[in-house]
Amino acid sequence: MRHHALVFLLLLAAAPLLKGQSFYQDAYLINTQNETVPGLIANQGEIQNSKVCFFRPDKQSDVVKYLPGSILAYGFTDGARYESKTVKFGGNPQQIFAECLVKGKASLYYLRNDSLEYYFIEKSGSGFYPLNAGSFQDLRLLKAIFSDCMEVQPDIDRAQMNHRSLVRITCRYNDCGGQAEGCTTYGSSSRVKLRIAPVIGFSSEGYSISGEEPFDSFDFDPVTVPVFGLWLDLSSSRLGERLSFQLGAEAATKSSYYTEYGDLSQIGLTDYYYDVHMQGITARMFAGATWHFTQSRIRPALGGGLLLQKFIQPEFWYERTMVTGPVEITDEWHTDLASSLFYGAYVQAGAETVLNGKHYLFASIRGGFLITNPEIIAGLNNGIADQIRLRSLIIPLSVHVGFFF
């Protein structure tokens, strides 16, 4: 099991090195002279993006910090756009970077701070109207703001206070009466992104037993088998582009484990020799978080979470040979020791590369540990059945490649 422990140490040691890497995306800013300047900007999630912009013209340049009001706007290429706005909270005006969802005759903005969410409607020559995202009563205000377009009123009655619904209504207002005023949208109307990946790889598993005599602690010989599965990756603009949550299911081909050990008599009367066998199909599920350290073409990542494993159609049996002088007696008994659910945790390191804007090829290595509740089996000692408590431990190490789409 020593090589598994070494993998854990290497993964943990890599964490502080990876954290030192910057996380910037292709972006632009619009300065106070209304000039568009391309570069790289840190995507920090909705809350921090509204407070500060960290900009660098290229990867070799120093980072420049911009506060709301020092630039007109900034945005990510084919992504979210933020504009400097002055809004009142509790009667006090504050400058913020508001996320622009729709630009047109009526523009829609969004802001999330530490406690609340707000939408804002800005109409040409009519001011800046706040809508509390947690209050459906503000839909009445929305009807008043868009009262000059009767076509959109039924949609407001069915509206929900979320990006998708308000973007659709605002764009329909901008096109009211068939006189298209133009409706430019930024980013995605959905704040949640789900990616799916088929996965293949291989897994090497060490399986250990510890318990009461006569079953001394022992390790099965490690087994390496192919695995295949399906992973889901869920991320949200609320949290930025670095953090995502993964859920996956995997299965391996049928594995056969074997080991042998002896229990030699101290007084030279009877020696016991054990051959231990186990077979089964491995089914595994995991759920955890993944942290991406860059948004460049190659994105290293580190993650961890909970791990579950179950052997399907398991077989577990002992063959014991008792040797007393020239006499050998062999017996065999089966147990359901491997039918329990194993549970534990894992850490995972890997990287993905961008093939195009929507598809990613990735590779990863995962190490973990799994235990199960102690099981009681019946053993034989000179013809007498004993209740023997056994504990099991699995140390899996797996390597995967997959394709997110």
C-alpha positions as CSV (number, residue, x, y, z in Angstrom):
1,M,0.0,0.0,0.0
2,R,3.0,2.3,0.2
3,H,2.7,3.6,-3.4
4,H,-0.9,4.7,-2.7
5,A,0.2,6.7,0.3
6,L,2.9,8.3,-1.9
7,V,0.3,9.4,-4.4
8,F,-1.8,11.1,-1.7
9,L,1.3,13.0,-0.5
10,L,2.1,14.1,-4.1
11,L,-1.4,15.4,-4.7
12,L,-1.5,17.3,-1.4
13,A,1.9,18.8,-2.0
14,A,0.8,20.0,-5.5
15,A,-2.1,22.1,-4.1
16,P,-0.1,25.1,-2.9
17,L,1.9,25.2,-6.1
18,L,-1.3,25.2,-8.3
19,K,-3.0,27.8,-6.1
20,G,-0.2,30.2,-7.0
21,Q,-1.3,30.3,-10.6
22,S,-3.4,33.2,-11.9
23,F,-6.9,32.7,-13.3
24,Y,-7.6,35.1,-16.2
25,Q,-9.8,34.9,-19.2
26,D,-9.7,36.6,-22.6
27,A,-11.6,39.9,-22.1
28,Y,-11.7,43.6,-22.7
29,L,-12.3,46.9,-20.9
30,I,-13.8,50.2,-22.1
31,N,-11.9,53.1,-20.6
32,T,-13.3,56.6,-19.8
33,Q,-12.4,57.7,-23.3
34,N,-14.8,55.0,-24.6
35,E,-11.9,53.1,-26.1
36,T,-12.0,49.3,-26.1
37,V,-8.8,47.7,-24.7
38,P,-8.3,43.9,-25.2
39,G,-6.6,41.8,-22.5
40,L,-7.1,39.3,-19.7
41,I,-9.4,39.8,-16.7
42,A,-9.8,37.7,-13.6
43,N,-13.3,36.0,-13.4
44,Q,-14.0,36.0,-9.6
45,G,-17.7,35.1,-9.5
46,E,-20.7,37.4,-9.4
47,I,-20.1,39.1,-6.1
48,Q,-16.4,40.0,-6.6
49,N,-16.9,40.9,-10.2
50,S,-19.2,43.7,-9.1
51,K,-16.6,45.2,-6.8
52,V,-13.3,45.2,-8.7
53,C,-11.7,44.4,-12.1
54,F,-8.2,43.0,-12.2
55,F,-6.9,43.6,-15.7
56,R,-3.6,42.7,-17.5
57,P,-2.9,43.5,-21.2
58,D,-1.2,40.1,-21.7
59,K,0.2,37.3,-19.6
60,Q,3.6,39.0,-19.1
61,S,2.2,42.3,-17.9
62,D,1.5,43.4,-14.4
63,V,-2.1,43.4,-13.0
64,V,-3.9,46.7,-12.9
65,K,-6.8,47.1,-10.4
66,Y,-9.9,49.1,-11.6
67,L,-12.7,50.1,-9.3
68,P,-16.2,51.0,-10.4
69,G,-16.2,54.5,-12.0
70,S,-12.6,54.3,-13.1
71,I,-13.6,52.6,-16.4
72,L,-16.9,52.5,-18.2
73,A,-17.2,48.8,-18.6
74,Y,-15.4,45.5,-18.9
75,G,-16.4,42.1,-20.2
76,F,-15.3,38.6,-21.1
77,T,-15.0,37.5,-24.7
78,D,-18.3,35.8,-25.6
79,G,-19.3,36.0,-21.9
80,A,-20.6,38.4,-19.2
81,R,-20.3,42.2,-19.4
82,Y,-20.1,44.6,-16.4
83,E,-20.8,48.3,-16.5
84,S,-20.0,51.1,-14.0
85,K,-23.3,52.2,-12.5
86,T,-24.4,54.3,-9.5
87,V,-27.2,52.8,-7.5
88,K,-28.8,53.7,-4.1
89,F,-28.9,51.2,-1.3
90,G,-30.7,52.6,1.8
91,G,-30.6,56.1,0.3
92,N,-26.8,56.0,0.0
93,P,-25.4,56.1,-3.6
94,Q,-22.8,53.5,-4.4
95,Q,-20.7,52.8,-7.5
96,I,-20.7,49.2,-8.6
97,F,-20.0,47.1,-11.7
98,A,-23.5,45.9,-12.7
99,E,-23.7,42.8,-14.9
100,C,-25.4,43.8,-18.2
101,L,-27.7,41.1,-19.4
102,V,-29.6,43.1,-22.1
103,K,-28.6,46.3,-24.0
104,G,-31.3,48.3,-25.9
105,K,-34.0,50.8,-25.6
106,A,-34.5,49.1,-22.2
107,S,-31.4,47.6,-20.7
108,L,-31.4,44.9,-18.0
109,Y,-28.7,44.7,-15.3
110,Y,-28.1,42.3,-12.4
111,L,-26.2,42.7,-9.2
112,R,-25.6,40.2,-6.4
113,N,-24.0,41.4,-3.2
114,D,-23.3,39.5,0.1
115,S,-26.9,39.3,1.1
116,L,-29.4,40.2,-1.7
117,E,-29.9,40.0,-5.4
118,Y,-31.2,42.9,-7.6
119,Y,-32.2,43.4,-11.2
120,F,-32.2,46.9,-12.7
121,I,-34.1,48.2,-15.7
122,E,-32.7,51.3,-17.4
123,K,-34.8,53.1,-20.0
124,S,-33.6,55.9,-22.2
125,G,-34.4,59.1,-20.5
126,S,-36.4,57.5,-17.8
127,G,-33.9,56.5,-15.1
128,F,-32.6,53.4,-13.4
129,Y,-35.2,51.2,-11.7
130,P,-34.2,48.5,-9.1
131,L,-36.1,45.2,-8.8
132,N,-35.5,43.0,-5.8
133,A,-34.9,39.5,-7.1
134,G,-36.4,38.1,-3.9
135,S,-39.7,40.0,-4.3
136,F,-42.4,39.0,-6.8
137,Q,-44.2,42.2,-5.9
138,D,-41.7,44.1,-7.9
139,L,-43.2,42.5,-11.0
140,R,-45.9,45.2,-10.6
141,L,-43.2,47.8,-10.9
142,L,-42.0,46.0,-14.1
143,K,-45.5,46.3,-15.5
144,A,-45.4,50.0,-14.9
145,I,-42.0,50.5,-16.4
146,F,-43.1,48.6,-19.6
147,S,-46.6,50.1,-19.6
148,D,-46.1,51.7,-23.0
149,C,-46.0,48.2,-24.5
150,M,-49.3,46.2,-24.0
151,E,-47.9,43.3,-26.0
152,V,-45.5,42.4,-23.2
153,Q,-48.0,42.7,-20.2
154,P,-49.2,39.1,-20.4
155,D,-45.6,37.9,-20.3
156,I,-45.0,39.9,-17.1
157,D,-47.9,38.2,-15.4
158,R,-46.2,34.9,-16.0
159,A,-42.7,36.1,-15.3
160,Q,-40.2,34.8,-12.8
161,M,-37.5,36.8,-11.2
162,N,-34.6,35.1,-12.9
163,H,-32.2,35.7,-15.8
164,R,-34.0,33.7,-18.4
165,S,-37.4,35.1,-17.8
166,L,-36.4,38.8,-17.5
167,V,-34.1,38.7,-20.5
168,R,-36.9,37.4,-22.7
169,I,-39.3,40.0,-21.5
170,T,-36.8,42.9,-21.9
171,C,-35.9,41.8,-25.4
172,R,-39.6,41.5,-26.3
173,Y,-40.2,45.0,-25.0
174,N,-37.3,46.3,-27.1
175,D,-39.0,44.8,-30.2
176,C,-42.5,46.0,-29.2
177,G,-44.8,47.0,-32.0
178,G,-42.6,45.4,-34.6
179,Q,-40.2,48.3,-34.6
180,A,-37.0,46.6,-33.6
181,E,-34.9,48.9,-31.5
182,G,-32.2,46.3,-31.2
183,C,-31.6,43.8,-28.3
184,T,-28.1,42.8,-27.5
185,T,-27.6,40.1,-24.9
186,Y,-24.4,39.2,-23.1
187,G,-23.4,35.9,-21.6
188,S,-25.9,33.1,-21.2
189,S,-29.5,33.4,-19.9
190,S,-28.7,30.3,-17.8
191,R,-26.4,30.8,-14.9
192,V,-25.8,27.0,-14.5
193,K,-23.7,25.0,-16.9
194,L,-23.9,21.3,-17.1
195,R,-21.3,19.2,-18.9
196,I,-21.4,15.5,-19.5
197,A,-18.4,13.2,-20.2
198,P,-18.0,9.5,-21.1
199,V,-14.9,8.2,-19.4
200,I,-12.6,5.3,-19.8
201,G,-9.5,4.3,-17.9
202,F,-8.1,1.7,-15.5
203,S,-8.1,1.1,-11.8
204,S,-5.6,-0.6,-9.5
205,E,-7.1,-1.7,-6.2
206,G,-5.6,-2.9,-3.0
207,Y,-7.9,-4.8,-0.6
208,S,-7.0,-5.4,3.0
209,I,-8.7,-7.6,5.7
210,S,-8.1,-7.2,9.5
211,G,-9.8,-9.1,12.2
212,E,-9.7,-11.6,15.0
213,E,-7.9,-14.9,15.0
214,P,-7.6,-17.1,13.1
215,F,-8.0,-14.6,10.3
216,D,-4.9,-12.5,10.7
217,S,-4.5,-9.2,8.9
218,F,-3.6,-9.7,5.3
219,D,-3.6,-7.9,1.9
220,F,-4.9,-9.3,-1.3
221,D,-2.6,-9.0,-4.3
222,P,-3.4,-5.7,-6.1
223,V,-5.6,-6.0,-9.2
224,T,-5.7,-3.7,-12.2
225,V,-8.8,-3.7,-14.4
226,P,-10.3,-1.4,-17.1
227,V,-13.1,1.0,-16.0
228,F,-15.7,3.0,-17.9
229,G,-18.3,5.5,-16.7
230,L,-20.2,8.7,-17.0
231,W,-19.3,12.0,-15.3
232,L,-21.4,15.1,-14.8
233,D,-19.8,18.5,-14.1
234,L,-22.0,21.3,-12.8
235,S,-20.8,25.0,-12.5
236,S,-22.5,28.3,-11.9
237,S,-21.7,31.9,-12.7
238,R,-22.5,32.7,-9.1
239,L,-19.2,31.0,-8.2
240,G,-17.1,32.1,-11.1
241,E,-15.4,29.7,-13.6
242,R,-13.0,28.0,-11.2
243,L,-15.2,25.9,-9.0
244,S,-17.4,23.1,-10.3
245,F,-19.1,20.1,-8.7
246,Q,-18.8,16.6,-10.2
247,L,-20.9,13.5,-9.9
248,G,-20.0,10.3,-11.5
249,A,-20.7,6.6,-11.8
250,E,-18.1,4.0,-12.9
251,A,-17.9,0.2,-13.4
252,A,-15.0,-2.1,-13.8
253,T,-14.8,-5.5,-15.4
254,K,-14.9,-8.6,-13.1
255,S,-12.0,-8.7,-10.7
256,S,-10.4,-11.7,-9.1
257,Y,-8.5,-11.3,-5.8
258,Y,-6.3,-13.9,-4.2
259,T,-3.9,-14.2,-1.3
260,E,-2.4,-16.9,1.0
261,Y,-1.0,-16.9,4.4
262,G,-0.2,-19.3,7.2
263,D,-0.7,-19.6,11.0
264,L,2.1,-21.7,12.2
265,S,1.6,-23.4,15.6
266,Q,3.9,-22.3,18.4
267,I,4.2,-25.7,19.9
268,G,4.5,-27.7,16.7
269,L,1.2,-29.6,16.7
270,T,-1.0,-28.1,14.0
271,D,-0.2,-25.6,11.3
272,Y,-3.0,-23.7,9.4
273,Y,-2.7,-22.5,5.8
274,Y,-5.3,-20.2,4.2
275,D,-6.1,-19.5,0.6
276,V,-8.5,-16.6,0.3
277,H,-10.4,-15.8,-2.9
278,M,-12.7,-13.0,-3.9
279,Q,-14.4,-12.1,-7.2
280,G,-16.8,-9.4,-8.2
281,I,-17.7,-6.5,-10.5
282,T,-16.8,-3.1,-9.1
283,A,-19.4,-0.4,-9.2
284,R,-18.4,3.0,-7.9
285,M,-19.9,6.4,-7.4
286,F,-18.3,9.7,-6.4
287,A,-19.5,13.3,-5.6
288,G,-17.2,16.2,-4.9
289,A,-15.8,19.6,-5.9
290,T,-13.2,20.5,-8.5
291,W,-11.1,23.6,-8.5
292,H,-9.6,24.8,-11.8
293,F,-6.5,27.0,-11.5
294,T,-6.3,28.6,-14.9
295,Q,-8.7,29.5,-17.7
296,S,-6.0,29.0,-20.4
297,R,-6.1,26.4,-23.1
298,I,-4.8,23.8,-20.6
299,R,-6.6,23.9,-17.2
300,P,-5.0,22.0,-14.3
301,A,-7.4,21.1,-11.5
302,L,-7.6,19.6,-8.1
303,G,-10.6,18.1,-6.4
304,G,-11.9,15.8,-3.8
305,G,-15.1,14.4,-2.2
306,L,-17.0,11.3,-1.2
307,L,-16.6,7.9,-2.7
308,L,-18.9,4.8,-2.6
309,Q,-18.2,1.3,-3.9
310,K,-20.2,-1.8,-4.2
311,F,-19.2,-5.3,-5.5
312,I,-21.9,-6.7,-7.8
313,Q,-22.4,-10.5,-7.6
314,P,-19.4,-10.9,-5.2
315,E,-18.0,-14.3,-4.2
316,F,-15.7,-14.6,-1.1
317,W,-14.4,-17.8,0.3
318,Y,-11.6,-19.3,2.4
319,E,-9.8,-22.6,1.9
320,R,-8.1,-23.8,5.0
321,T,-5.6,-26.6,5.2
322,M,-4.8,-28.0,8.7
323,V,-1.5,-29.9,8.8
324,T,-0.7,-32.1,11.9
325,G,2.3,-34.2,11.2
326,P,1.7,-36.2,8.0
327,V,-2.1,-35.6,8.2
328,E,-3.7,-32.8,6.1
329,I,-7.4,-31.8,6.4
330,T,-8.9,-29.2,4.0
331,D,-12.1,-27.4,4.5
332,E,-13.8,-24.4,2.8
333,W,-16.4,-21.9,3.7
334,H,-18.0,-18.9,2.0
335,T,-19.1,-15.6,3.5
336,D,-20.8,-12.5,2.2
337,L,-18.0,-10.3,3.5
338,A,-17.7,-8.4,0.1
339,S,-21.4,-7.7,-0.3
340,S,-21.4,-4.6,2.0
341,L,-21.3,-1.0,0.9
342,F,-17.9,0.6,1.1
343,Y,-17.6,4.3,1.8
344,G,-14.8,6.8,2.0
345,A,-13.2,9.8,0.4
346,Y,-10.9,10.7,-2.6
347,V,-8.6,13.3,-3.9
348,Q,-8.1,13.9,-7.6
349,A,-5.7,15.8,-9.8
350,G,-5.8,16.4,-13.5
351,A,-6.1,18.8,-16.4
352,E,-8.4,19.5,-19.3
353,T,-7.7,21.1,-22.6
354,V,-10.1,23.2,-24.7
355,L,-10.8,21.7,-28.1
356,N,-13.2,24.4,-29.0
357,G,-15.6,26.7,-27.1
358,K,-17.8,23.8,-25.9
359,H,-15.8,20.6,-25.9
360,Y,-12.9,19.6,-23.6
361,L,-10.6,16.6,-23.4
362,F,-9.4,15.7,-19.9
363,A,-7.2,13.3,-18.0
364,S,-7.1,12.7,-14.3
365,I,-5.7,10.5,-11.5
366,R,-7.6,9.7,-8.4
367,G,-6.6,8.1,-5.1
368,G,-8.9,7.2,-2.3
369,F,-9.8,4.9,0.6
370,L,-12.9,2.9,1.3
371,I,-14.0,1.1,4.5
372,T,-17.0,-0.9,5.5
373,N,-18.7,-1.7,8.8
374,P,-17.2,-4.7,10.5
375,E,-18.8,-8.0,9.5
376,I,-19.2,-11.1,11.7
377,I,-18.6,-14.4,10.0
378,A,-18.6,-18.0,11.3
379,G,-15.2,-19.7,11.6
380,L,-14.3,-23.2,12.6
381,N,-11.9,-23.9,15.4
382,N,-11.5,-27.7,16.1
383,G,-15.0,-28.3,14.8
384,I,-16.5,-25.5,16.9
385,A,-18.1,-22.5,15.1
386,D,-16.8,-19.1,16.3
387,Q,-18.2,-15.6,15.7
388,I,-15.3,-13.7,14.1
389,R,-15.3,-9.9,13.4
390,L,-13.6,-8.8,10.3
391,R,-12.8,-5.3,8.9
392,S,-12.2,-4.4,5.3
393,L,-10.3,-1.6,3.6
394,I,-10.0,-0.8,-0.1
395,I,-7.3,1.6,-1.5
396,P,-8.2,2.4,-5.1
397,L,-6.0,4.3,-7.5
398,S,-7.5,5.1,-10.9
399,V,-6.5,6.9,-14.1
400,H,-9.2,8.3,-16.4
401,V,-9.5,10.1,-19.8
402,G,-12.7,11.6,-21.0
403,F,-14.5,14.1,-23.2
404,F,-16.7,16.8,-21.8
405,F,-19.4,18.2,-24.1
